[in-house]
Amino acid sequence: MSAPPVDYYAALEVDSKATQEQVRAAYKKQALRHHPDRVPEGSPERSTRTKKFQQINDAYYTLSDPTRRRDYDVSRNQFHGFGQSSAQDPEEEIPRPQANSMPGGFPWSAFGFGGTAKTEDDANRYSNEQFGGVFEEMMREEGLAEDNNQPTGKFWSMIGAVSGGAMGFIVANMPGAIAGGVAGNRLGAIRDKRGKSVYSVYQELEQPEKMRLLSELASKVFSHALS
């Protein structure tokens, strides 16, 4: 049960002739911009953001794979709603609309996670799993995760301004010294998180920490795109 249909190129804000590298860069920006965790848990925006995030992930799942992208492009150029491609062979037969297609005849269920995501929970899980891999790539690029995807000290420093996590991380890695009650229960939480991937740690953070981390990461990714 994926998000309502949308032109996948429009979802990522890229041209239909974009390279695979451009598609990946666009996914990073759009996923960070519209991620549901950019707003508080009780925000009325969250439902809309969740749907948009699903659309973005459907788009990236389809366009990031050359075979899926080719099949999508053929359907996109042939069915009502996206116009006629100048590259289309005029003798090529236009497929009949499928029974489970959306208005206009476009076979939406054939693309994105539509064929496998039967429920909202499925759609969210597939979206989060896909985002997780790219999230860890971005964290490594920013020095916030090691090659094995475990968080670095820089990661804890970034979220420390909100959570005190940086102090907990420092204390957890200093033999003896000031452990005591400095970090309190937080110290145990940081120790428990050591050895986990940076995305696993992210998912366990409290909402203010998630908002801060995604905002900081988005700022870095967007600035790189402009440089």
CYANA upper distance limits for C-alpha pairs under 8 A (distance plus 0.5 A):
  1 MET  CA    113 PHE  CA      8.34
  1 MET  CA    114 GLY  CA      6.43
  1 MET  CA    116 THR  CA      8.31
  1 MET  CA    117 ALA  CA      5.29
  1 MET  CA    118 LYS  CA      4.79
  1 MET  CA    119 THR  CA      5.09
  1 MET  CA    120 GLU  CA      6.18
  1 MET  CA    122 ASP  CA      7.64
  1 MET  CA    123 ALA  CA      6.59
  2 SER  CA     54 GLN  CA      7.20
  2 SER  CA     55 GLN  CA      8.08
  2 SER  CA     58 ASP  CA      8.20
  2 SER  CA    112 GLY  CA      8.26
  2 SER  CA    113 PHE  CA      6.70
  2 SER  CA    114 GLY  CA      5.66
  2 SER  CA    117 ALA  CA      6.60
  2 SER  CA    118 LYS  CA      8.04
  2 SER  CA    119 THR  CA      8.10
  2 SER  CA    120 GLU  CA      7.50
  2 SER  CA    123 ALA  CA      5.93
  3 ALA  CA     51 LYS  CA      5.98
  3 ALA  CA     52 LYS  CA      7.89
  3 ALA  CA     54 GLN  CA      6.10
  3 ALA  CA     55 GLN  CA      6.01
  3 ALA  CA    123 ALA  CA      8.30
  4 PRO  CA     51 LYS  CA      8.18
  4 PRO  CA     55 GLN  CA      7.84
  5 PRO  CA     55 GLN  CA      7.97
  5 PRO  CA    108 TRP  CA      7.18
  6 VAL  CA     10 ALA  CA      7.92
  6 VAL  CA     11 ALA  CA      7.31
  6 VAL  CA     55 GLN  CA      7.67
  7 ASP  CA     11 ALA  CA      6.74
  8 TYR  CA     12 LEU  CA      6.95
  8 TYR  CA     55 GLN  CA      8.16
  8 TYR  CA     56 ILE  CA      7.96
  8 TYR  CA     58 ASP  CA      8.10
  8 TYR  CA     59 ALA  CA      5.10
  8 TYR  CA     60 TYR  CA      8.26
  8 TYR  CA     63 LEU  CA      8.23
  9 TYR  CA     13 GLU  CA      6.34
  9 TYR  CA     14 VAL  CA      5.87
  9 TYR  CA     15 ASP  CA      6.80
  9 TYR  CA     16 SER  CA      6.52
  9 TYR  CA     59 ALA  CA      7.68
 10 ALA  CA     14 VAL  CA      6.92
 10 ALA  CA     15 ASP  CA      8.38
 11 ALA  CA     55 GLN  CA      7.27
 11 ALA  CA     56 ILE  CA      6.21
 11 ALA  CA     59 ALA  CA      7.20
 12 LEU  CA     23 VAL  CA      7.86
 12 LEU  CA     26 ALA  CA      6.20
 12 LEU  CA     27 TYR  CA      6.48
 12 LEU  CA     30 GLN  CA      6.76
 12 LEU  CA     56 ILE  CA      6.83
 12 LEU  CA     59 ALA  CA      7.54
 12 LEU  CA     60 TYR  CA      8.21
 13 GLU  CA     26 ALA  CA      7.48
 14 VAL  CA     18 ALA  CA      6.78
 14 VAL  CA     22 GLN  CA      8.13
 14 VAL  CA     23 VAL  CA      7.41
 14 VAL  CA     26 ALA  CA      7.42
 18 ALA  CA     22 GLN  CA      6.31
 18 ALA  CA     23 VAL  CA      6.88
 19 THR  CA     23 VAL  CA      6.76
 20 GLN  CA     24 ARG  CA      6.73
 20 GLN  CA     63 LEU  CA      8.35
 20 GLN  CA     64 SER  CA      6.88
 21 GLU  CA     25 ALA  CA      6.71
 22 GLN  CA     26 ALA  CA      6.52
 23 VAL  CA     27 TYR  CA      6.66
 23 VAL  CA     60 TYR  CA      7.89
 23 VAL  CA     63 LEU  CA      7.73
 23 VAL  CA     64 SER  CA      7.38
 24 ARG  CA     28 LYS  CA      6.91
 24 ARG  CA     60 TYR  CA      8.00
 24 ARG  CA     64 SER  CA      7.55
 25 ALA  CA     29 LYS  CA      7.04
 26 ALA  CA     30 GLN  CA      6.61
 27 TYR  CA     31 ALA  CA      6.26
 27 TYR  CA     56 ILE  CA      7.56
 27 TYR  CA     57 ASN  CA      8.37
 27 TYR  CA     60 TYR  CA      6.86
 28 LYS  CA     32 LEU  CA      6.66
 28 LYS  CA    134 VAL  CA      7.84
 28 LYS  CA    221 VAL  CA      8.24
 29 LYS  CA     33 ARG  CA      6.50
 29 LYS  CA    218 ALA  CA      7.43
 29 LYS  CA    221 VAL  CA      7.43
 29 LYS  CA    222 PHE  CA      7.23
 30 GLN  CA     34 HIS  CA      6.55
 30 GLN  CA     56 ILE  CA      7.52
 31 ALA  CA     35 HIS  CA      6.08
 31 ALA  CA     53 PHE  CA      6.85
 31 ALA  CA     56 ILE  CA      7.10
 31 ALA  CA     57 ASN  CA      8.18
 31 ALA  CA    131 PHE  CA      8.10
 32 LEU  CA    214 LEU  CA      7.03
 32 LEU  CA    215 SER  CA      8.33
 32 LEU  CA    217 LEU  CA      8.34
 32 LEU  CA    218 ALA  CA      6.22
 33 ARG  CA     38 ARG  CA      8.28
 33 ARG  CA    218 ALA  CA      7.43
 34 HIS  CA     38 ARG  CA      7.71
 34 HIS  CA     49 ARG  CA      6.31
 34 HIS  CA     52 LYS  CA      7.26
 34 HIS  CA     53 PHE  CA      6.54
 35 HIS  CA     49 ARG  CA      6.85
 35 HIS  CA     50 THR  CA      7.60
 35 HIS  CA     53 PHE  CA      6.38
 36 PRO  CA     46 ARG  CA      5.93
 36 PRO  CA     47 SER  CA      8.27
 36 PRO  CA     49 ARG  CA      5.60
 36 PRO  CA     50 THR  CA      5.97
 36 PRO  CA     53 PHE  CA      7.75
 37 ASP  CA     41 GLU  CA      7.95
 37 ASP  CA     46 ARG  CA      8.41
 37 ASP  CA    207 GLN  CA      7.59
 37 ASP  CA    210 LYS  CA      6.81
 37 ASP  CA    211 MET  CA      6.34
 37 ASP  CA    214 LEU  CA      8.23
 38 ARG  CA    210 LYS  CA      7.85
 38 ARG  CA    211 MET  CA      5.32
 38 ARG  CA    214 LEU  CA      7.14
 38 ARG  CA    215 SER  CA      7.58
 39 VAL  CA     43 SER  CA      6.83
 39 VAL  CA     45 GLU  CA      7.79
 39 VAL  CA     46 ARG  CA      7.23
 39 VAL  CA    211 MET  CA      7.10
 40 PRO  CA     46 ARG  CA      8.26
 40 PRO  CA    207 GLN  CA      7.09
 40 PRO  CA    208 PRO  CA      7.94
 40 PRO  CA    211 MET  CA      8.25
 41 GLU  CA     46 ARG  CA      7.55
 41 GLU  CA    207 GLN  CA      7.54
 42 GLY  CA     46 ARG  CA      7.95
 44 PRO  CA     48 THR  CA      8.46
 45 GLU  CA     49 ARG  CA      6.60
 46 ARG  CA     50 THR  CA      6.54
 47 SER  CA     51 LYS  CA      6.97
 48 THR  CA     52 LYS  CA      6.77
 49 ARG  CA     53 PHE  CA      6.42
 50 THR  CA     54 GLN  CA      6.73
 50 THR  CA    124 ASN  CA      8.41
 51 LYS  CA     55 GLN  CA      6.83
 52 LYS  CA     56 ILE  CA      6.73
 53 PHE  CA     57 ASN  CA      6.72
 53 PHE  CA    127 SER  CA      7.98
 54 GLN  CA     58 ASP  CA      6.53
 54 GLN  CA    123 ALA  CA      7.24
 54 GLN  CA    124 ASN  CA      7.41
 54 GLN  CA    127 SER  CA      6.51
 55 GLN  CA     59 ALA  CA      6.58
 56 ILE  CA     60 TYR  CA      6.71
 57 ASN  CA     61 TYR  CA      6.44
 57 ASN  CA    112 GLY  CA      8.06
 57 ASN  CA    127 SER  CA      6.06
 57 ASN  CA    130 GLN  CA      7.81
 57 ASN  CA    131 PHE  CA      8.07
 58 ASP  CA     62 THR  CA      6.77
 58 ASP  CA    111 PHE  CA      7.94
 58 ASP  CA    112 GLY  CA      4.52
 58 ASP  CA    113 PHE  CA      6.31
 58 ASP  CA    114 GLY  CA      8.48
 58 ASP  CA    127 SER  CA      8.21
 59 ALA  CA     63 LEU  CA      6.51
 59 ALA  CA    112 GLY  CA      6.70
 60 TYR  CA     64 SER  CA      5.95
 60 TYR  CA    112 GLY  CA      8.41
 61 TYR  CA     65 ASP  CA      7.45
 61 TYR  CA    112 GLY  CA      6.30
 61 TYR  CA    113 PHE  CA      8.06
 61 TYR  CA    130 GLN  CA      8.49
 62 THR  CA     68 ARG  CA      5.82
 62 THR  CA     69 ARG  CA      6.03
 62 THR  CA     72 TYR  CA      7.86
 62 THR  CA    111 PHE  CA      6.79
 62 THR  CA    112 GLY  CA      5.86
 63 LEU  CA     68 ARG  CA      7.07
 63 LEU  CA     69 ARG  CA      5.08
 63 LEU  CA     72 TYR  CA      8.49
 64 SER  CA     68 ARG  CA      8.38
 64 SER  CA     69 ARG  CA      7.50
 65 ASP  CA     69 ARG  CA      6.39
 66 PRO  CA     70 ARG  CA      6.55
 67 THR  CA     71 ASP  CA      6.83
 68 ARG  CA     72 TYR  CA      6.59
 68 ARG  CA    111 PHE  CA      8.11
 69 ARG  CA     73 ASP  CA      6.51
 70 ARG  CA     74 VAL  CA      6.80
 71 ASP  CA     75 SER  CA      6.94
 72 TYR  CA     76 ARG  CA      6.38
 72 TYR  CA    111 PHE  CA      7.53
 73 ASP  CA     77 ASN  CA      6.51
 74 VAL  CA     78 GLN  CA      6.79
 75 SER  CA     79 PHE  CA      6.48
 75 SER  CA    106 PHE  CA      7.41
 75 SER  CA    107 PRO  CA      8.14
 76 ARG  CA     82 PHE  CA      6.65
 76 ARG  CA    106 PHE  CA      7.90
 77 ASN  CA     82 PHE  CA      6.84
 77 ASN  CA     83 GLY  CA      6.77
 77 ASN  CA     84 GLN  CA      5.82
 77 ASN  CA     85 SER  CA      5.67
 77 ASN  CA     88 GLN  CA      7.95
 78 GLN  CA     82 PHE  CA      8.45
 78 GLN  CA     83 GLY  CA      7.97
 78 GLN  CA     84 GLN  CA      6.83
 78 GLN  CA     85 SER  CA      8.09
 78 GLN  CA     94 ILE  CA      6.77
 79 PHE  CA     83 GLY  CA      8.04
 79 PHE  CA     94 ILE  CA      8.30
 79 PHE  CA    104 GLY  CA      7.20
 79 PHE  CA    105 GLY  CA      6.61
 79 PHE  CA    106 PHE  CA      6.03
 80 HIS  CA    104 GLY  CA      5.54
 80 HIS  CA    105 GLY  CA      7.19
 80 HIS  CA    106 PHE  CA      7.58
 81 GLY  CA    104 GLY  CA      7.03
 84 GLN  CA     88 GLN  CA      8.00
 88 GLN  CA     92 GLU  CA      7.98
 96 ARG  CA    105 GLY  CA      8.10
 97 PRO  CA    101 SER  CA      7.07
 97 PRO  CA    105 GLY  CA      4.96
 97 PRO  CA    106 PHE  CA      7.23
 97 PRO  CA    107 PRO  CA      7.56
 98 GLN  CA    105 GLY  CA      7.25
 98 GLN  CA    106 PHE  CA      8.33
 98 GLN  CA    107 PRO  CA      6.72
100 ASN  CA    107 PRO  CA      7.50
100 ASN  CA    109 SER  CA      7.62
101 SER  CA    105 GLY  CA      6.15
101 SER  CA    106 PHE  CA      6.07
101 SER  CA    107 PRO  CA      4.83
101 SER  CA    108 TRP  CA      6.32
101 SER  CA    109 SER  CA      7.23
102 MET  CA    106 PHE  CA      6.23
102 MET  CA    107 PRO  CA      6.96
102 MET  CA    108 TRP  CA      6.90
107 PRO  CA    111 PHE  CA      8.22
108 TRP  CA    112 GLY  CA      8.49
108 TRP  CA    114 GLY  CA      7.71
109 SER  CA    113 PHE  CA      8.40
109 SER  CA    114 GLY  CA      5.20
109 SER  CA    115 GLY  CA      5.92
110 ALA  CA    114 GLY  CA      7.08
110 ALA  CA    115 GLY  CA      6.46
111 PHE  CA    115 GLY  CA      7.47
113 PHE  CA    117 ALA  CA      6.01
113 PHE  CA    123 ALA  CA      7.44
113 PHE  CA    126 TYR  CA      7.91
114 GLY  CA    118 LYS  CA      7.90
116 THR  CA    122 ASP  CA      8.42
117 ALA  CA    122 ASP  CA      5.32
117 ALA  CA    123 ALA  CA      5.62
117 ALA  CA    126 TYR  CA      8.13
118 LYS  CA    122 ASP  CA      6.74
118 LYS  CA    123 ALA  CA      7.97
119 THR  CA    123 ALA  CA      6.89
120 GLU  CA    124 ASN  CA      6.63
121 ASP  CA    125 ARG  CA      6.53
122 ASP  CA    126 TYR  CA      6.64
123 ALA  CA    127 SER  CA      6.58
124 ASN  CA    128 ASN  CA      6.53
125 ARG  CA    129 GLU  CA      6.56
126 TYR  CA    130 GLN  CA      6.68
127 SER  CA    131 PHE  CA      6.57
128 ASN  CA    132 GLY  CA      6.36
129 GLU  CA    133 GLY  CA      7.33
130 GLN  CA    134 VAL  CA      7.43
131 PHE  CA    135 PHE  CA      6.32
132 GLY  CA    136 GLU  CA      6.70
132 GLY  CA    199 TYR  CA      6.51
133 GLY  CA    137 GLU  CA      6.96
134 VAL  CA    138 MET  CA      6.77
135 PHE  CA    139 MET  CA      6.70
135 PHE  CA    199 TYR  CA      7.55
136 GLU  CA    140 ARG  CA      6.68
136 GLU  CA    145 ALA  CA      7.72
136 GLU  CA    149 ASN  CA      6.84
136 GLU  CA    198 VAL  CA      7.13
136 GLU  CA    199 TYR  CA      6.81
137 GLU  CA    141 GLU  CA      6.77
138 MET  CA    142 GLU  CA      6.79
138 MET  CA    221 VAL  CA      8.49
139 MET  CA    143 GLY  CA      6.73
139 MET  CA    144 LEU  CA      5.34
139 MET  CA    145 ALA  CA      5.84
139 MET  CA    198 VAL  CA      8.38
139 MET  CA    217 LEU  CA      8.46
140 ARG  CA    144 LEU  CA      6.14
140 ARG  CA    145 ALA  CA      5.13
140 ARG  CA    146 GLU  CA      6.60
140 ARG  CA    147 ASP  CA      7.23
140 ARG  CA    149 ASN  CA      7.53
142 GLU  CA    220 LYS  CA      8.45
143 GLY  CA    152 THR  CA      7.75
143 GLY  CA    154 LYS  CA      7.53
143 GLY  CA    155 PHE  CA      8.39
144 LEU  CA    151 PRO  CA      6.42
144 LEU  CA    152 THR  CA      5.79
144 LEU  CA    153 GLY  CA      7.99
144 LEU  CA    154 LYS  CA      6.07
144 LEU  CA    155 PHE  CA      5.16
145 ALA  CA    149 ASN  CA      5.57
145 ALA  CA    150 GLN  CA      5.78
145 ALA  CA    151 PRO  CA      4.87
145 ALA  CA    152 THR  CA      5.63
145 ALA  CA    155 PHE  CA      7.59
145 ALA  CA    198 VAL  CA      6.92
146 GLU  CA    150 GLN  CA      5.83
146 GLU  CA    151 PRO  CA      6.82
146 GLU  CA    152 THR  CA      6.80
148 ASN  CA    197 SER  CA      8.12
149 ASN  CA    197 SER  CA      5.59
149 ASN  CA    198 VAL  CA      6.22
150 GLN  CA    194 ARG  CA      8.13
150 GLN  CA    195 GLY  CA      6.87
150 GLN  CA    196 LYS  CA      6.49
150 GLN  CA    197 SER  CA      5.09
150 GLN  CA    198 VAL  CA      5.64
151 PRO  CA    155 PHE  CA      6.34
151 PRO  CA    156 TRP  CA      7.97
151 PRO  CA    194 ARG  CA      8.47
151 PRO  CA    196 LYS  CA      8.48
151 PRO  CA    197 SER  CA      7.32
151 PRO  CA    198 VAL  CA      5.51
152 THR  CA    156 TRP  CA      7.38
153 GLY  CA    157 SER  CA      6.72
153 GLY  CA    166 ALA  CA      8.07
153 GLY  CA    169 PHE  CA      7.95
154 LYS  CA    158 MET  CA      6.74
155 PHE  CA    159 ILE  CA      7.23
156 TRP  CA    160 GLY  CA      6.18
156 TRP  CA    165 GLY  CA      6.32
156 TRP  CA    166 ALA  CA      5.13
156 TRP  CA    169 PHE  CA      7.25
157 SER  CA    161 ALA  CA      7.73
157 SER  CA    165 GLY  CA      7.87
157 SER  CA    166 ALA  CA      5.33
158 MET  CA    166 ALA  CA      8.23
158 MET  CA    213 LEU  CA      7.53
159 ILE  CA    163 SER  CA      6.72
159 ILE  CA    164 GLY  CA      8.04
159 ILE  CA    165 GLY  CA      6.94
159 ILE  CA    166 ALA  CA      7.50
159 ILE  CA    209 GLU  CA      6.44
159 ILE  CA    212 ARG  CA      7.43
159 ILE  CA    213 LEU  CA      6.86
160 GLY  CA    164 GLY  CA      4.99
160 GLY  CA    165 GLY  CA      5.03
160 GLY  CA    166 ALA  CA      4.89
160 GLY  CA    167 MET  CA      7.54
161 ALA  CA    165 GLY  CA      8.43
161 ALA  CA    166 ALA  CA      8.29
162 VAL  CA    208 PRO  CA      7.59
162 VAL  CA    209 GLU  CA      6.66
162 VAL  CA    212 ARG  CA      8.17
163 SER  CA    209 GLU  CA      7.14
164 GLY  CA    168 GLY  CA      7.10
164 GLY  CA    183 ALA  CA      8.33
164 GLY  CA    186 ARG  CA      8.41
165 GLY  CA    169 PHE  CA      6.60
165 GLY  CA    186 ARG  CA      7.68
165 GLY  CA    190 ILE  CA      7.60
166 ALA  CA    170 ILE  CA      6.71
167 MET  CA    171 VAL  CA      6.58
167 MET  CA    183 ALA  CA      7.17
168 GLY  CA    172 ALA  CA      6.48
168 GLY  CA    183 ALA  CA      5.88
168 GLY  CA    186 ARG  CA      6.55
168 GLY  CA    187 LEU  CA      5.23
168 GLY  CA    190 ILE  CA      6.61
169 PHE  CA    173 ASN  CA      6.90
169 PHE  CA    187 LEU  CA      7.66
169 PHE  CA    190 ILE  CA      6.50
169 PHE  CA    191 ARG  CA      8.04
170 ILE  CA    174 MET  CA      6.84
171 VAL  CA    175 PRO  CA      8.43
171 VAL  CA    178 ILE  CA      7.52
171 VAL  CA    179 ALA  CA      6.26
171 VAL  CA    183 ALA  CA      7.91
171 VAL  CA    187 LEU  CA      7.71
172 ALA  CA    179 ALA  CA      8.05
172 ALA  CA    187 LEU  CA      6.84
172 ALA  CA    190 ILE  CA      7.79
172 ALA  CA    191 ARG  CA      6.83
178 ILE  CA    182 VAL  CA      7.32
179 ALA  CA    183 ALA  CA      7.54
180 GLY  CA    184 GLY  CA      8.04
183 ALA  CA    187 LEU  CA      5.69
184 GLY  CA    188 GLY  CA      8.35
185 ASN  CA    189 ALA  CA      7.22
186 ARG  CA    190 ILE  CA      6.76
187 LEU  CA    191 ARG  CA      6.78
188 GLY  CA    192 ASP  CA      6.65
189 ALA  CA    193 LYS  CA      6.90
190 ILE  CA    194 ARG  CA      7.05
193 LYS  CA    201 VAL  CA      6.80
196 LYS  CA    200 SER  CA      6.67
196 LYS  CA    201 VAL  CA      6.97
197 SER  CA    201 VAL  CA      6.84
198 VAL  CA    202 TYR  CA      6.58
199 TYR  CA    203 GLN  CA      6.69
200 SER  CA    204 GLU  CA      7.10
201 VAL  CA    205 LEU  CA      6.98
202 TYR  CA    210 LYS  CA      7.21
203 GLN  CA    210 LYS  CA      8.43
205 LEU  CA    209 GLU  CA      6.49
205 LEU  CA    210 LYS  CA      6.67
206 GLU  CA    210 LYS  CA      6.90
207 GLN  CA    211 MET  CA      6.68
208 PRO  CA    212 ARG  CA      6.69
209 GLU  CA    213 LEU  CA      6.55
210 LYS  CA    214 LEU  CA      6.58
211 MET  CA    215 SER  CA      6.54
212 ARG  CA    216 GLU  CA      6.63
213 LEU  CA    217 LEU  CA      6.58
214 LEU  CA    218 ALA  CA      6.39
215 SER  CA    219 SER  CA      6.71
216 GLU  CA    220 LYS  CA      6.95
217 LEU  CA    221 VAL  CA      6.68
218 ALA  CA    222 PHE  CA      6.44
219 SER  CA    223 SER  CA      6.59
220 LYS  CA    224 HIS  CA      6.76
221 VAL  CA    225 ALA  CA      6.88
222 PHE  CA    226 LEU  CA      7.00
223 SER  CA    227 SER  CA      6.84
